[in-house]
Amino acid sequence: MFMFLPILLALAGCAFAWRSRAGLSYALWSATILVTVAWFFHHATDPLKFSF
């Protein structure tokens, strides 16, 4: 569920690249990278609780 937005943004970026709309394509690819990195930092800040 959480990966729906980056996949949707990447798909829209591909569609605009296919239609030769470079500005919108770059904007959507940038938004995809920003959302993915933001969600990584949001979820990667909790310490892992391993018990061996």
PDB file with SEQRES, HELIX, SHEET and CRYST1 records, atoms N, CA, C and O in Angstrom:
SEQRES   1 A   52  MET PHE MET PHE LEU PRO ILE LEU LEU ALA LEU ALA GLY          
SEQRES   2 A   52  CYS ALA PHE ALA TRP ARG SER ARG ALA GLY LEU SER TYR          
SEQRES   3 A   52  ALA LEU TRP SER ALA THR ILE LEU VAL THR VAL ALA TRP          
SEQRES   4 A   52  PHE PHE HIS HIS ALA THR ASP PRO LEU LYS PHE SER PHE          
HELIX    1 AA1 PHE A    4  TRP A   18  1                                  15    
HELIX    2 AA2 ALA A   22  HIS A   43  1                                  22    
CRYST1    1.000    1.000    1.000  90.00  90.00  90.00 P 1           1          
ATOM      1  N   MET A   1       0.816  -1.195   0.000  1.00  0.00           N  
ATOM      2  CA  MET A   1       0.000   0.000   0.000  1.00  0.00           C  
ATOM      3  C   MET A   1       0.861   1.261   0.000  1.00  0.00           C  
ATOM      4  O   MET A   1       0.532   2.240  -0.670  1.00  0.00           O  
ATOM      5  N   PHE A   2       1.973   1.238   0.756  1.00  0.00           N  
ATOM      6  CA  PHE A   2       2.805   2.425   0.863  1.00  0.00           C  
ATOM      7  C   PHE A   2       3.568   2.707  -0.425  1.00  0.00           C  
ATOM      8  O   PHE A   2       3.937   3.853  -0.682  1.00  0.00           O  
ATOM      9  N   MET A   3       3.808   1.698  -1.224  1.00  0.00           N  
ATOM     10  CA  MET A   3       4.583   1.886  -2.446  1.00  0.00           C  
ATOM     11  C   MET A   3       3.695   2.251  -3.635  1.00  0.00           C  
ATOM     12  O   MET A   3       4.179   2.335  -4.763  1.00  0.00           O  
ATOM     13  N   PHE A   4       2.420   2.464  -3.398  1.00  0.00           N  
ATOM     14  CA  PHE A   4       1.522   2.824  -4.499  1.00  0.00           C  
ATOM     15  C   PHE A   4       1.848   4.193  -5.082  1.00  0.00           C  
ATOM     16  O   PHE A   4       1.846   4.355  -6.303  1.00  0.00           O  
ATOM     17  N   LEU A   5       2.124   5.171  -4.243  1.00  0.00           N  
ATOM     18  CA  LEU A   5       2.395   6.526  -4.727  1.00  0.00           C  
ATOM     19  C   LEU A   5       3.667   6.612  -5.569  1.00  0.00           C  
ATOM     20  O   LEU A   5       3.621   7.202  -6.649  1.00  0.00           O  
ATOM     21  N   PRO A   6       4.812   6.049  -5.128  1.00  0.00           N  
ATOM     22  CA  PRO A   6       5.987   6.111  -6.007  1.00  0.00           C  
ATOM     23  C   PRO A   6       5.787   5.372  -7.331  1.00  0.00           C  
ATOM     24  O   PRO A   6       6.261   5.829  -8.371  1.00  0.00           O  
ATOM     25  N   ILE A   7       5.100   4.253  -7.301  1.00  0.00           N  
ATOM     26  CA  ILE A   7       4.852   3.509  -8.540  1.00  0.00           C  
ATOM     27  C   ILE A   7       3.932   4.300  -9.459  1.00  0.00           C  
ATOM     28  O   ILE A   7       4.136   4.317 -10.673  1.00  0.00           O  
ATOM     29  N   LEU A   8       2.933   4.949  -8.899  1.00  0.00           N  
ATOM     30  CA  LEU A   8       2.028   5.764  -9.700  1.00  0.00           C  
ATOM     31  C   LEU A   8       2.756   6.966 -10.299  1.00  0.00           C  
ATOM     32  O   LEU A   8       2.543   7.308 -11.462  1.00  0.00           O  
ATOM     33  N   LEU A   9       3.608   7.602  -9.511  1.00  0.00           N  
ATOM     34  CA  LEU A   9       4.387   8.735 -10.018  1.00  0.00           C  
ATOM     35  C   LEU A   9       5.353   8.298 -11.115  1.00  0.00           C  
ATOM     36  O   LEU A   9       5.510   8.995 -12.117  1.00  0.00           O  
ATOM     37  N   ALA A  10       6.001   7.147 -10.928  1.00  0.00           N  
ATOM     38  CA  ALA A  10       6.925   6.648 -11.947  1.00  0.00           C  
ATOM     39  C   ALA A  10       6.177   6.282 -13.225  1.00  0.00           C  
ATOM     40  O   ALA A  10       6.671   6.538 -14.323  1.00  0.00           O  
ATOM     41  N   LEU A  11       5.009   5.694 -13.098  1.00  0.00           N  
ATOM     42  CA  LEU A  11       4.202   5.353 -14.272  1.00  0.00           C  
ATOM     43  C   LEU A  11       3.768   6.610 -15.017  1.00  0.00           C  
ATOM     44  O   LEU A  11       3.805   6.648 -16.247  1.00  0.00           O  
ATOM     45  N   ALA A  12       3.358   7.633 -14.281  1.00  0.00           N  
ATOM     46  CA  ALA A  12       2.979   8.895 -14.917  1.00  0.00           C  
ATOM     47  C   ALA A  12       4.190   9.553 -15.571  1.00  0.00           C  
ATOM     48  O   ALA A  12       4.069  10.138 -16.647  1.00  0.00           O  
ATOM     49  N   GLY A  13       5.361   9.462 -14.928  1.00  0.00           N  
ATOM     50  CA  GLY A  13       6.579   9.994 -15.526  1.00  0.00           C  
ATOM     51  C   GLY A  13       6.930   9.280 -16.824  1.00  0.00           C  
ATOM     52  O   GLY A  13       7.352   9.916 -17.790  1.00  0.00           O  
ATOM     53  N   CYS A  14       6.759   7.973 -16.850  1.00  0.00           N  
ATOM     54  CA  CYS A  14       6.998   7.208 -18.086  1.00  0.00           C  
ATOM     55  C   CYS A  14       6.001   7.595 -19.170  1.00  0.00           C  
ATOM     56  O   CYS A  14       6.363   7.708 -20.341  1.00  0.00           O  
ATOM     57  N   ALA A  15       4.754   7.797 -18.784  1.00  0.00           N  
ATOM     58  CA  ALA A  15       3.738   8.170 -19.766  1.00  0.00           C  
ATOM     59  C   ALA A  15       4.042   9.535 -20.376  1.00  0.00           C  
ATOM     60  O   ALA A  15       3.890   9.720 -21.584  1.00  0.00           O  
ATOM     61  N   PHE A  16       4.468  10.489 -19.554  1.00  0.00           N  
ATOM     62  CA  PHE A  16       4.797  11.807 -20.090  1.00  0.00           C  
ATOM     63  C   PHE A  16       6.080  11.769 -20.914  1.00  0.00           C  
ATOM     64  O   PHE A  16       6.213  12.523 -21.878  1.00  0.00           O  
ATOM     65  N   ALA A  17       7.031  10.901 -20.550  1.00  0.00           N  
ATOM     66  CA  ALA A  17       8.246  10.754 -21.364  1.00  0.00           C  
ATOM     67  C   ALA A  17       7.891  10.149 -22.719  1.00  0.00           C  
ATOM     68  O   ALA A  17       8.453  10.532 -23.744  1.00  0.00           O  
ATOM     69  N   TRP A  18       6.962   9.210 -22.715  1.00  0.00           N  
ATOM     70  CA  TRP A  18       6.511   8.584 -23.961  1.00  0.00           C  
ATOM     71  C   TRP A  18       5.842   9.609 -24.878  1.00  0.00           C  
ATOM     72  O   TRP A  18       5.961   9.530 -26.101  1.00  0.00           O  
ATOM     73  N   ARG A  19       5.137  10.571 -24.276  1.00  0.00           N  
ATOM     74  CA  ARG A  19       4.419  11.588 -25.048  1.00  0.00           C  
ATOM     75  C   ARG A  19       5.290  12.819 -25.325  1.00  0.00           C  
ATOM     76  O   ARG A  19       4.783  13.847 -25.775  1.00  0.00           O  
ATOM     77  N   SER A  20       6.581  12.720 -25.061  1.00  0.00           N  
ATOM     78  CA  SER A  20       7.562  13.784 -25.329  1.00  0.00           C  
ATOM     79  C   SER A  20       7.285  15.065 -24.541  1.00  0.00           C  
ATOM     80  O   SER A  20       7.447  16.165 -25.069  1.00  0.00           O  
ATOM     81  N   ARG A  21       6.873  14.928 -23.297  1.00  0.00           N  
ATOM     82  CA  ARG A  21       6.683  16.073 -22.391  1.00  0.00           C  
ATOM     83  C   ARG A  21       7.799  16.022 -21.352  1.00  0.00           C  
ATOM     84  O   ARG A  21       7.604  15.548 -20.233  1.00  0.00           O  
ATOM     85  N   ALA A  22       8.966  16.516 -21.743  1.00  0.00           N  
ATOM     86  CA  ALA A  22      10.168  16.351 -20.920  1.00  0.00           C  
ATOM     87  C   ALA A  22      10.057  17.050 -19.570  1.00  0.00           C  
ATOM     88  O   ALA A  22      10.487  16.491 -18.561  1.00  0.00           O  
ATOM     89  N   GLY A  23       9.503  18.236 -19.522  1.00  0.00           N  
ATOM     90  CA  GLY A  23       9.413  18.978 -18.262  1.00  0.00           C  
ATOM     91  C   GLY A  23       8.584  18.254 -17.219  1.00  0.00           C  
ATOM     92  O   GLY A  23       9.004  18.115 -16.070  1.00  0.00           O  
ATOM     93  N   LEU A  24       7.410  17.794 -17.617  1.00  0.00           N  
ATOM     94  CA  LEU A  24       6.557  17.057 -16.683  1.00  0.00           C  
ATOM     95  C   LEU A  24       7.173  15.718 -16.303  1.00  0.00           C  
ATOM     96  O   LEU A  24       7.041  15.260 -15.168  1.00  0.00           O  
ATOM     97  N   SER A  25       7.837  15.105 -17.252  1.00  0.00           N  
ATOM     98  CA  SER A  25       8.482  13.825 -16.976  1.00  0.00           C  
ATOM     99  C   SER A  25       9.572  13.976 -15.926  1.00  0.00           C  
ATOM    100  O   SER A  25       9.636  13.184 -14.986  1.00  0.00           O  
ATOM    101  N   TYR A  26      10.434  14.986 -16.071  1.00  0.00           N  
ATOM    102  CA  TYR A  26      11.484  15.215 -15.087  1.00  0.00           C  
ATOM    103  C   TYR A  26      10.899  15.576 -13.724  1.00  0.00           C  
ATOM    104  O   TYR A  26      11.419  15.147 -12.694  1.00  0.00           O  
ATOM    105  N   ALA A  27       9.850  16.341 -13.712  1.00  0.00           N  
ATOM    106  CA  ALA A  27       9.214  16.718 -12.442  1.00  0.00           C  
ATOM    107  C   ALA A  27       8.646  15.497 -11.732  1.00  0.00           C  
ATOM    108  O   ALA A  27       8.790  15.363 -10.517  1.00  0.00           O  
ATOM    109  N   LEU A  28       8.008  14.615 -12.475  1.00  0.00           N  
ATOM    110  CA  LEU A  28       7.431  13.423 -11.857  1.00  0.00           C  
ATOM    111  C   LEU A  28       8.507  12.441 -11.410  1.00  0.00           C  
ATOM    112  O   LEU A  28       8.352  11.787 -10.379  1.00  0.00           O  
ATOM    113  N   TRP A  29       9.589  12.328 -12.163  1.00  0.00           N  
ATOM    114  CA  TRP A  29      10.686  11.458 -11.730  1.00  0.00           C  
ATOM    115  C   TRP A  29      11.337  12.021 -10.477  1.00  0.00           C  
ATOM    116  O   TRP A  29      11.710  11.263  -9.581  1.00  0.00           O  
ATOM    117  N   SER A  30      11.477  13.325 -10.402  1.00  0.00           N  
ATOM    118  CA  SER A  30      12.033  13.949  -9.196  1.00  0.00           C  
ATOM    119  C   SER A  30      11.112  13.731  -8.000  1.00  0.00           C  
ATOM    120  O   SER A  30      11.579  13.441  -6.899  1.00  0.00           O  
ATOM    121  N   ALA A  31       9.821  13.868  -8.214  1.00  0.00           N  
ATOM    122  CA  ALA A  31       8.858  13.627  -7.139  1.00  0.00           C  
ATOM    123  C   ALA A  31       8.911  12.168  -6.686  1.00  0.00           C  
ATOM    124  O   ALA A  31       8.769  11.884  -5.497  1.00  0.00           O  
ATOM    125  N   THR A  32       9.115  11.244  -7.625  1.00  0.00           N  
ATOM    126  CA  THR A  32       9.231   9.829  -7.277  1.00  0.00           C  
ATOM    127  C   THR A  32      10.434   9.595  -6.374  1.00  0.00           C  
ATOM    128  O   THR A  32      10.335   8.898  -5.365  1.00  0.00           O  
ATOM    129  N   ILE A  33      11.563  10.177  -6.737  1.00  0.00           N  
ATOM    130  CA  ILE A  33      12.775  10.012  -5.932  1.00  0.00           C  
ATOM    131  C   ILE A  33      12.588  10.639  -4.548  1.00  0.00           C  
ATOM    132  O   ILE A  33      12.971  10.044  -3.541  1.00  0.00           O  
ATOM    133  N   LEU A  34      12.006  11.830  -4.496  1.00  0.00           N  
ATOM    134  CA  LEU A  34      11.808  12.503  -3.211  1.00  0.00           C  
ATOM    135  C   LEU A  34      10.880  11.722  -2.290  1.00  0.00           C  
ATOM    136  O   LEU A  34      11.158  11.591  -1.098  1.00  0.00           O  
ATOM    137  N   VAL A  35       9.782  11.205  -2.829  1.00  0.00           N  
ATOM    138  CA  VAL A  35       8.838  10.433  -2.017  1.00  0.00           C  
ATOM    139  C   VAL A  35       9.493   9.148  -1.523  1.00  0.00           C  
ATOM    140  O   VAL A  35       9.318   8.771  -0.365  1.00  0.00           O  
ATOM    141  N   THR A  36      10.237   8.479  -2.383  1.00  0.00           N  
ATOM    142  CA  THR A  36      10.890   7.230  -1.989  1.00  0.00           C  
ATOM    143  C   THR A  36      11.928   7.467  -0.897  1.00  0.00           C  
ATOM    144  O   THR A  36      11.991   6.708   0.069  1.00  0.00           O  
ATOM    145  N   VAL A  37      12.739   8.507  -1.039  1.00  0.00           N  
ATOM    146  CA  VAL A  37      13.753   8.810  -0.028  1.00  0.00           C  
ATOM    147  C   VAL A  37      13.100   9.258   1.270  1.00  0.00           C  
ATOM    148  O   VAL A  37      13.551   8.877   2.350  1.00  0.00           O  
ATOM    149  N   ALA A  38      12.046  10.061   1.183  1.00  0.00           N  
ATOM    150  CA  ALA A  38      11.348  10.512   2.395  1.00  0.00           C  
ATOM    151  C   ALA A  38      10.742   9.342   3.148  1.00  0.00           C  
ATOM    152  O   ALA A  38      10.836   9.286   4.374  1.00  0.00           O  
ATOM    153  N   TRP A  39      10.127   8.415   2.447  1.00  0.00           N  
ATOM    154  CA  TRP A  39       9.555   7.240   3.116  1.00  0.00           C  
ATOM    155  C   TRP A  39      10.633   6.327   3.668  1.00  0.00           C  
ATOM    156  O   TRP A  39      10.432   5.694   4.704  1.00  0.00           O  
ATOM    157  N   PHE A  40      11.785   6.245   2.988  1.00  0.00           N  
ATOM    158  CA  PHE A  40      12.887   5.453   3.524  1.00  0.00           C  
ATOM    159  C   PHE A  40      13.353   6.037   4.850  1.00  0.00           C  
ATOM    160  O   PHE A  40      13.507   5.300   5.824  1.00  0.00           O  
ATOM    161  N   PHE A  41      13.580   7.350   4.906  1.00  0.00           N  
ATOM    162  CA  PHE A  41      14.042   7.958   6.150  1.00  0.00           C  
ATOM    163  C   PHE A  41      12.966   7.894   7.235  1.00  0.00           C  
ATOM    164  O   PHE A  41      13.294   7.816   8.419  1.00  0.00           O  
ATOM    165  N   HIS A  42      11.712   7.926   6.858  1.00  0.00           N  
ATOM    166  CA  HIS A  42      10.632   7.815   7.836  1.00  0.00           C  
ATOM    167  C   HIS A  42      10.606   6.423   8.467  1.00  0.00           C  
ATOM    168  O   HIS A  42      10.388   6.291   9.671  1.00  0.00           O  
ATOM    169  N   HIS A  43      10.825   5.396   7.665  1.00  0.00           N  
ATOM    170  CA  HIS A  43      10.723   4.028   8.164  1.00  0.00           C  
ATOM    171  C   HIS A  43      12.052   3.455   8.624  1.00  0.00           C  
ATOM    172  O   HIS A  43      12.057   2.450   9.333  1.00  0.00           O  
ATOM    173  N   ALA A  44      13.167   4.042   8.258  1.00  0.00           N  
ATOM    174  CA  ALA A  44      14.466   3.489   8.616  1.00  0.00           C  
ATOM    175  C   ALA A  44      15.050   4.095   9.889  1.00  0.00           C  
ATOM    176  O   ALA A  44      16.190   3.790  10.239  1.00  0.00           O  
ATOM    177  N   THR A  45      14.310   4.934  10.580  1.00  0.00           N  
ATOM    178  CA  THR A  45      14.843   5.583  11.760  1.00  0.00           C  
ATOM    179  C   THR A  45      14.626   4.749  13.028  1.00  0.00           C  
ATOM    180  O   THR A  45      15.277   5.010  14.040  1.00  0.00           O  
ATOM    181  N   ASP A  46      13.739   3.765  13.002  1.00  0.00           N  
ATOM    182  CA  ASP A  46      13.505   2.927  14.175  1.00  0.00           C  
ATOM    183  C   ASP A  46      14.606   1.879  14.298  1.00  0.00           C  
ATOM    184  O   ASP A  46      15.008   1.276  13.303  1.00  0.00           O  
ATOM    185  N   PRO A  47      15.093   1.661  15.519  1.00  0.00           N  
ATOM    186  CA  PRO A  47      16.117   0.630  15.699  1.00  0.00           C  
ATOM    187  C   PRO A  47      15.509  -0.762  15.538  1.00  0.00           C  
ATOM    188  O   PRO A  47      14.348  -0.985  15.881  1.00  0.00           O  
ATOM    189  N   LEU A  48      16.288  -1.673  15.025  1.00  0.00           N  
ATOM    190  CA  LEU A  48      15.833  -3.047  14.864  1.00  0.00           C  
ATOM    191  C   LEU A  48      16.026  -3.788  16.180  1.00  0.00           C  
ATOM    192  O   LEU A  48      17.050  -3.634  16.845  1.00  0.00           O  
ATOM    193  N   LYS A  49      15.047  -4.583  16.545  1.00  0.00           N  
ATOM    194  CA  LYS A  49      15.091  -5.321  17.809  1.00  0.00           C  
ATOM    195  C   LYS A  49      15.346  -6.797  17.503  1.00  0.00           C  
ATOM    196  O   LYS A  49      14.415  -7.583  17.324  1.00  0.00           O  
ATOM    197  N   PHE A  50      16.610  -7.144  17.449  1.00  0.00           N  
ATOM    198  CA  PHE A  50      16.985  -8.527  17.208  1.00  0.00           C  
ATOM    199  C   PHE A  50      17.203  -9.230  18.546  1.00  0.00           C  
ATOM    200  O   PHE A  50      17.733  -8.644  19.491  1.00  0.00           O  
ATOM    201  N   SER A  51      16.798 -10.460  18.609  1.00  0.00           N  
ATOM    202  CA  SER A  51      17.091 -11.272  19.805  1.00  0.00           C  
ATOM    203  C   SER A  51      17.617 -12.616  19.324  1.00  0.00           C  
ATOM    204  O   SER A  51      16.865 -13.473  18.859  1.00  0.00           O  
ATOM    205  N   PHE A  52      18.928 -12.774  19.451  1.00  0.00           N  
ATOM    206  CA  PHE A  52      19.570 -14.025  19.029  1.00  0.00           C  
ATOM    207  C   PHE A  52      19.868 -14.887  20.207  1.00  0.00           C  
ATOM    208  O   PHE A  52      20.409 -15.982  20.050  1.00  0.00           O  
TER     209      PHE A  52                                                      
END                                                                             
